[in-house]
Amino acid sequence: MTIKINNTSRRGFLATGAAAMAAPAILGASRAYAATPTIRIGHVSPRTGPLAGFAEADEYVLNAINQQFSGGLENNGKAWNVEIISKDSQSNPNRAAAVAADLILGDEVDIIVAASTPDTVNPVSDQAEVNEVPCITTDCPWQPYFFGRNGVPGEGFQSTYHFFWGLEDVIGAFLDMWGGSGVAKTVGGLFPNDADGNAWGDAENGLPKPLAAAGYDLIDPGRYQPLSDDFSNQIAAFKAAGCEIVTGNMIPPDFATFWAQSAQQGFAPKIVTIGKALLFPSVIESLGDRGVGLSSEVWWSPNHPFSSSLTGASAKELAEGYSAASGRPWTQPIGFKHALFEVVADVVKRADDLEDPAAIVSAIASTNLDTITGNVNWASGPINNVTKTPLVAGQWQKDGSGLDLKIVANSAAPNIPLTGELKLL
């Protein structure tokens, strides 16, 4: 779903539109003449639904950012108030598009940010692109973001920018982790029929080619429908092929179903490395003892050697602050949710004219900022509108009375320290 208002301008449409739009139009006018103007930031995230684990720390991060921005930001010697308007995508792409359109056309946001898988990132970015609103996104491998939006290499997009790692990085991290394990190089692949799964399983740009080049046989039974209740065919195929490794990209409910049925059907791989589903402590806890030893990519952790450009807090301090406030373990998205607003603050301070979307886009494109997730610099990206952050691999291991995600492979980012060694299931 794409809703476009001709930007001749978007504000002009709102000012002359139906009565239902009158309030936002008046609000926008009052802002233009206020002694201290306000820049509005729209934020979209899956607070509910099967992807809610990605947004578990949203409230903590947004509260801290609102406090940080309470004194406003300075641009060209002038103070600007900052208002953040957050909406829930409900883990649904259509809902993500609808709330993005509402933020753009109803709330008149000046910048929109989004995070957490292509299901949220892509529809929000598409709404921003068609309405020429500056947009910054993260928490989605760059291939599903770029090619999932029909991006053309060498052309890219006008208003939308993304920072995260790519499939080449996650494949490298997985191979690094598996390489010294000594297990058979036969890998079962679990890829859902969604933007992430289709990208990860893609014959040209996904896992098949690099796994084959590294000497691994990938057993791919084909795409399954998200929220499937039966993985018997996949399990039978993996057992028949003698798979000792299972990998893929799944939402947590799907992995829980697969893992329970694997136990019931006597399938016991020695390594299980799944993207997305195994990122969160809450998911691992829900699996009980069968969560111990599962592995995944690690985008961010308390051991990452980075600090916030906004607060000066280290990754460890940010993670510990969340745990102290929530009583919950740290989660990987905390760093990237925080970094989104680090980039926003940097862009607001540097833009030549905050009333001009093109000037804001220009400031985004020229970003070179050390954040709590690493350097964000779109001049160094692998493709238009994309820049990458470092990636390592980790395994959930017992640590005292609980579990901890130990970093067990870091060849691509040796500055991020190892905290454990891989243990077979």
C-alpha positions as CSV (number, residue, x, y, z in Angstrom):
1,M,0.0,0.0,0.0
2,T,1.5,3.3,-1.1
3,I,-0.2,6.7,-0.4
4,K,1.2,9.6,-2.2
5,I,0.4,13.3,-2.0
6,N,2.1,15.4,-4.6
7,N,4.7,17.4,-2.8
8,T,3.8,20.6,-4.5
9,S,3.5,20.6,-1.4
10,R,2.4,18.1,1.2
11,R,1.9,21.0,3.6
12,G,-0.1,22.8,1.0
13,F,-2.4,19.9,0.6
14,L,-3.0,19.6,4.3
15,A,-3.8,23.3,4.5
16,T,-6.4,23.1,1.8
17,G,-7.8,19.6,2.3
18,A,-10.8,18.3,4.0
19,A,-12.0,19.4,7.5
20,A,-10.6,16.2,9.0
21,M,-7.1,17.5,8.0
22,A,-7.6,21.0,9.4
23,A,-6.1,20.5,12.8
24,P,-2.7,19.2,11.5
25,A,-2.6,22.0,9.0
26,I,-3.2,24.6,11.7
27,L,-0.6,22.9,13.9
28,G,1.9,23.0,11.0
29,A,1.3,26.7,10.5
30,S,1.7,27.6,14.2
31,R,5.0,25.8,14.2
32,A,6.3,27.9,11.3
33,Y,5.8,31.1,13.3
34,A,6.6,29.9,16.8
35,A,9.4,31.6,18.7
36,T,11.0,28.1,19.2
37,P,10.0,26.0,16.2
38,T,9.5,22.2,16.5
39,I,10.9,19.4,14.4
40,R,8.7,16.3,14.4
41,I,10.2,12.8,14.2
42,G,7.9,9.9,13.3
43,H,8.9,6.5,14.7
44,V,7.4,3.1,13.6
45,S,8.2,-0.2,15.3
46,P,6.5,-3.5,15.9
47,R,5.4,-3.0,19.5
48,T,2.9,-5.9,19.2
49,G,2.5,-9.1,17.2
50,P,5.1,-11.9,16.4
51,L,7.9,-9.4,16.0
52,A,7.3,-7.6,19.3
53,G,10.7,-8.9,20.6
54,F,12.4,-6.4,18.4
55,A,10.5,-3.5,20.2
56,E,10.8,-4.9,23.8
57,A,13.1,-2.0,24.8
58,D,11.3,0.7,22.8
59,E,9.7,2.4,25.8
60,Y,13.0,2.6,27.7
61,V,14.9,4.0,24.7
62,L,12.2,6.5,23.7
63,N,11.9,7.7,27.3
64,A,15.6,8.3,27.5
65,I,15.7,10.0,24.1
66,N,12.8,12.3,24.9
67,Q,14.6,13.3,28.1
68,Q,17.8,13.9,26.1
69,F,15.9,16.0,23.6
70,S,13.9,17.9,26.2
71,G,16.2,20.9,26.0
72,G,15.9,20.9,22.2
73,L,18.5,20.8,19.5
74,E,20.4,23.7,17.9
75,N,20.5,24.2,14.2
76,N,22.3,27.2,12.6
77,G,22.4,29.0,15.9
78,K,18.6,28.6,16.5
79,A,17.0,26.4,19.1
80,W,14.5,23.8,17.9
81,N,12.1,21.7,20.1
82,V,12.0,18.0,19.2
83,E,8.7,16.0,19.2
84,I,8.8,12.2,18.7
85,I,5.6,10.5,17.6
86,S,5.7,6.7,17.8
87,K,3.3,4.3,16.2
88,D,3.0,0.5,16.4
89,S,3.2,-1.5,13.1
90,Q,1.7,-4.5,14.9
91,S,4.2,-6.6,13.0
92,N,2.1,-6.2,9.9
93,P,3.4,-4.6,6.6
94,N,0.1,-3.1,5.7
95,R,-0.3,-1.6,9.1
96,A,3.3,-0.2,8.9
97,A,2.4,1.5,5.6
98,A,-0.8,2.9,7.1
99,V,0.8,4.4,10.2
100,A,3.7,5.8,8.2
101,A,1.2,7.5,5.9
102,D,-0.6,8.9,9.0
103,L,2.6,10.2,10.4
104,I,3.5,11.9,7.1
105,L,0.2,13.2,6.1
106,G,-1.6,13.7,9.4
107,D,1.2,14.5,11.9
108,E,3.4,16.2,9.2
109,V,6.6,14.7,10.5
110,D,9.8,16.2,9.2
111,I,11.8,13.0,9.5
112,I,10.6,9.4,9.9
113,V,12.6,6.5,11.4
114,A,11.8,2.8,11.6
115,A,13.4,-0.4,12.6
116,S,12.9,-4.2,12.9
117,T,12.8,-6.4,9.8
118,P,11.6,-5.7,6.3
119,D,8.0,-6.1,7.5
120,T,8.2,-2.7,9.1
121,V,11.3,-1.0,7.5
122,N,10.3,-1.5,3.8
123,P,6.7,-0.2,3.9
124,V,7.7,2.8,6.0
125,S,10.6,3.6,3.7
126,D,8.3,3.3,0.6
127,Q,5.8,5.7,2.1
128,A,8.6,8.2,2.9
129,E,10.1,7.8,-0.6
130,V,6.9,8.5,-2.5
131,N,6.1,11.5,-0.3
132,E,9.7,12.8,-0.3
133,V,10.1,12.7,3.4
134,P,13.6,12.1,4.8
135,C,13.8,8.6,6.3
136,I,16.4,6.6,8.3
137,T,15.9,2.9,9.1
138,T,17.8,0.0,10.7
139,D,17.4,-3.6,12.0
140,C,17.0,-5.3,8.6
141,P,19.8,-6.8,6.4
142,W,20.5,-4.4,3.6
143,Q,19.6,-6.9,0.7
144,P,15.9,-7.3,1.8
145,Y,15.8,-3.6,2.4
146,F,17.3,-2.6,-1.0
147,F,16.2,-5.3,-3.4
148,G,12.9,-5.9,-1.5
149,R,12.0,-2.3,-2.4
150,N,13.1,-2.9,-6.1
151,G,16.2,-0.7,-5.6
152,V,18.4,-0.4,-8.7
153,P,22.1,-0.4,-8.0
154,G,23.7,2.8,-9.1
155,E,20.4,4.7,-8.7
156,G,19.0,3.8,-5.3
157,F,16.5,6.1,-3.6
158,Q,16.0,9.8,-3.1
159,S,14.8,10.2,0.5
160,T,15.4,6.9,2.3
161,Y,18.6,5.7,4.0
162,H,19.5,2.5,5.9
163,F,22.2,1.3,8.2
164,F,22.8,-2.3,9.2
165,W,24.7,-5.4,8.1
166,G,24.2,-7.5,5.0
167,L,23.7,-11.2,4.2
168,E,27.3,-11.5,3.2
169,D,28.2,-10.5,6.8
170,V,25.8,-12.9,8.5
171,I,26.9,-15.7,6.2
172,G,30.6,-14.9,7.0
173,A,29.8,-14.9,10.8
174,F,28.0,-18.2,10.6
175,L,30.8,-19.9,8.6
176,D,33.3,-18.4,11.0
177,M,31.4,-20.0,13.9
178,W,30.9,-23.4,12.3
179,G,34.3,-23.7,10.8
180,G,36.1,-25.1,13.7
181,S,33.3,-27.3,15.0
182,G,34.2,-30.5,13.3
183,V,30.6,-31.3,12.4
184,A,29.4,-32.6,9.0
185,K,29.0,-29.9,6.4
186,T,25.4,-30.6,5.6
187,V,23.1,-27.8,6.5
188,G,19.3,-27.7,6.7
189,G,17.8,-24.4,5.6
190,L,14.6,-22.9,7.0
191,F,13.4,-20.0,4.9
192,P,9.9,-18.5,5.2
193,N,7.9,-17.1,2.3
194,D,8.5,-13.5,3.3
195,A,10.9,-10.7,2.5
196,D,13.6,-12.0,4.9
197,G,13.2,-15.6,4.0
198,N,13.2,-15.1,0.3
199,A,16.4,-13.0,0.6
200,W,18.2,-15.4,2.8
201,G,17.3,-18.4,0.5
202,D,17.8,-16.6,-2.8
203,A,19.9,-18.6,-5.2
204,E,22.0,-15.7,-6.3
205,N,22.2,-13.3,-3.4
206,G,21.4,-15.5,-0.4
207,L,23.1,-18.4,1.5
208,P,23.3,-21.1,-1.3
209,K,26.3,-19.8,-3.2
210,P,28.6,-18.9,-0.4
211,L,27.8,-22.0,1.6
212,A,28.6,-24.1,-1.5
213,A,31.8,-22.2,-2.0
214,A,32.8,-23.0,1.6
215,G,32.1,-26.7,1.0
216,Y,28.7,-27.0,2.6
217,D,25.7,-28.8,1.2
218,L,22.5,-26.8,1.8
219,I,19.3,-28.8,2.0
220,D,16.5,-26.4,1.2
221,P,13.0,-28.0,1.2
222,G,11.4,-24.8,-0.1
223,R,9.6,-21.8,1.4
224,Y,7.2,-22.4,4.2
225,Q,4.3,-20.0,5.2
226,P,5.0,-17.9,8.3
227,L,3.1,-19.1,11.4
228,S,3.1,-22.6,10.0
229,D,2.0,-25.3,12.5
230,D,3.8,-28.3,10.8
231,F,7.5,-28.6,9.9
232,S,7.4,-32.4,9.4
233,N,8.5,-32.2,5.8
234,Q,11.5,-30.1,6.6
235,I,12.5,-32.3,9.5
236,A,12.2,-35.4,7.4
237,A,14.3,-33.9,4.7
238,F,17.0,-32.8,7.2
239,K,17.1,-36.3,8.8
240,A,17.3,-38.0,5.5
241,A,20.3,-35.9,4.4
242,G,22.1,-36.3,7.7
243,C,22.0,-32.5,8.5
244,E,24.1,-31.7,11.6
245,I,23.6,-27.9,11.2
246,V,20.3,-26.1,10.8
247,T,20.2,-22.4,9.8
248,G,17.8,-19.9,8.4
249,N,15.7,-16.9,9.3
250,M,12.5,-17.4,11.3
251,I,10.1,-15.5,13.5
252,P,10.1,-16.8,17.1
253,P,6.7,-18.7,17.0
254,D,7.9,-20.6,13.9
255,F,11.1,-21.6,15.5
256,A,9.4,-22.7,18.7
257,T,7.1,-25.0,16.6
258,F,10.0,-26.4,14.6
259,W,12.2,-27.0,17.6
260,A,9.4,-28.8,19.6
261,Q,8.6,-31.0,16.6
262,S,12.3,-31.8,16.1
263,A,12.4,-33.2,19.6
264,Q,9.2,-35.2,19.0
265,Q,10.5,-36.6,15.7
266,G,14.0,-37.5,16.9
267,F,15.9,-34.9,15.0
268,A,18.9,-33.7,17.0
269,P,21.3,-31.4,15.0
270,K,24.6,-30.5,16.6
271,I,24.4,-26.7,15.7
272,V,21.3,-24.6,15.3
273,T,22.0,-21.1,14.1
274,I,18.9,-19.1,13.3
275,G,18.6,-15.5,12.4
276,K,15.9,-13.3,13.9
277,A,14.1,-15.9,16.1
278,L,17.0,-16.5,18.5
279,L,18.1,-12.9,19.1
280,F,16.0,-12.3,22.3
281,P,16.4,-13.6,25.9
282,S,12.6,-13.8,26.2
283,V,12.5,-16.4,23.3
284,I,15.4,-18.4,24.7
285,E,13.8,-18.4,28.2
286,S,10.5,-19.7,26.7
287,L,12.3,-22.7,25.3
288,G,13.5,-23.9,28.7
289,D,16.6,-26.2,28.7
290,R,16.2,-26.6,24.9
291,G,17.2,-23.0,24.5
292,V,20.7,-23.6,25.8
293,G,23.3,-23.9,23.0
294,L,21.2,-22.2,20.3
295,S,23.1,-19.6,18.3
296,S,22.6,-16.6,16.1
297,E,24.1,-13.4,14.7
298,V,25.1,-10.7,17.2
299,W,24.6,-7.1,16.0
300,W,25.1,-5.4,19.3
301,S,26.0,-6.4,22.9
302,P,27.3,-4.9,26.1
303,N,30.8,-6.0,25.0
304,H,30.8,-3.9,21.8
305,P,33.5,-1.2,22.1
306,F,31.3,1.7,21.1
307,S,29.7,4.7,22.9
308,S,26.8,7.0,22.3
309,S,27.5,10.3,20.5
310,L,24.4,11.7,22.3
311,T,25.1,10.7,25.9
312,G,28.7,9.3,26.0
313,A,27.3,6.1,27.5
314,S,29.1,2.9,26.6
315,A,27.3,-0.1,25.2
316,K,27.7,-1.8,28.5
317,E,26.2,1.2,30.4
318,L,23.3,1.4,28.0
319,A,22.6,-2.3,28.4
320,E,22.9,-2.2,32.2
321,G,20.7,0.9,32.3
322,Y,17.9,-1.0,30.5
323,S,18.2,-4.0,32.8
324,A,18.2,-1.9,35.9
325,A,15.1,0.0,34.7
326,S,13.1,-3.0,33.4
327,G,14.4,-6.0,35.4
328,R,14.9,-7.7,32.1
329,P,18.1,-8.9,30.3
330,W,19.6,-6.6,27.6
331,T,18.4,-7.2,24.0
332,Q,20.3,-6.5,20.7
333,P,17.9,-3.9,19.3
334,I,18.5,-1.5,22.2
335,G,21.7,-0.2,20.6
336,F,20.2,0.3,17.1
337,K,17.1,2.0,18.4
338,H,19.3,4.4,20.3
339,A,21.6,4.9,17.3
340,L,18.6,5.9,15.1
341,F,18.2,8.9,17.3
342,E,21.9,9.6,17.5
343,V,21.8,9.9,13.7
344,V,18.6,12.1,13.8
345,A,20.3,14.5,16.3
346,D,23.4,14.7,14.2
347,V,21.4,15.4,11.0
348,V,19.2,18.0,12.7
349,K,22.3,19.9,13.9
350,R,23.9,19.9,10.5
351,A,21.1,20.4,8.0
352,D,21.3,23.7,6.2
353,D,17.5,24.3,6.4
354,L,15.2,22.2,8.6
355,E,12.2,23.6,6.7
356,D,13.5,22.0,3.5
357,P,13.3,18.2,3.2
358,A,16.0,18.1,0.5
359,A,18.4,19.8,2.9
360,I,17.6,17.2,5.6
361,V,18.2,14.4,3.0
362,S,21.5,16.0,2.1
363,A,22.6,16.0,5.7
364,I,21.6,12.4,6.1
365,A,23.7,11.4,3.0
366,S,26.7,13.2,4.4
367,T,26.6,11.6,7.8
368,N,29.9,10.3,9.3
369,L,29.1,9.6,12.9
370,D,30.5,7.2,15.5
371,T,27.5,5.7,17.3
372,I,26.8,3.1,19.9
373,T,26.6,0.6,17.1
374,G,29.7,1.7,15.2
375,N,30.4,4.2,12.5
376,V,27.4,5.3,10.3
377,N,28.7,6.8,7.0
378,W,26.7,6.5,3.8
379,A,29.7,7.4,1.7
380,S,31.2,4.0,2.5
381,G,28.2,1.8,1.8
382,P,28.1,-1.3,-0.3
383,I,25.3,0.2,-2.4
384,N,23.3,3.4,-2.7
385,N,21.5,4.6,0.5
386,V,23.1,1.8,2.6
387,T,25.9,1.7,5.1
388,K,27.0,-1.2,7.1
389,T,27.6,-1.9,10.8
390,P,29.8,-4.8,12.2
391,L,28.5,-8.3,12.9
392,V,29.8,-11.2,14.9
393,A,28.2,-14.6,16.0
394,G,27.1,-15.8,19.4
395,Q,25.7,-18.8,21.3
396,W,23.3,-18.9,24.3
397,Q,25.2,-20.5,27.2
398,K,24.5,-21.0,30.9
399,D,26.0,-18.3,33.0
400,G,25.5,-18.6,36.7
401,S,21.8,-19.0,37.3
402,G,20.8,-17.7,33.9
403,L,21.8,-17.6,30.2
404,D,24.1,-15.2,28.4
405,L,24.7,-14.7,24.7
406,K,28.4,-15.4,24.4
407,I,30.3,-14.0,21.4
408,V,32.0,-17.0,19.9
409,A,33.2,-15.9,16.4
410,N,34.5,-12.4,15.5
411,S,36.9,-12.8,12.5
412,A,35.2,-10.0,10.6
413,A,35.2,-7.6,13.6
414,P,38.1,-8.5,15.9
415,N,37.7,-5.3,17.8
416,I,34.6,-6.9,19.3
417,P,36.0,-9.3,21.9
418,L,35.2,-13.0,22.2
419,T,33.4,-13.9,25.4
420,G,33.1,-17.7,24.9
421,E,33.7,-20.8,22.7
422,L,31.1,-22.7,20.6
423,K,29.7,-25.8,22.3
424,L,27.9,-28.4,20.3
425,L,24.3,-29.2,21.3
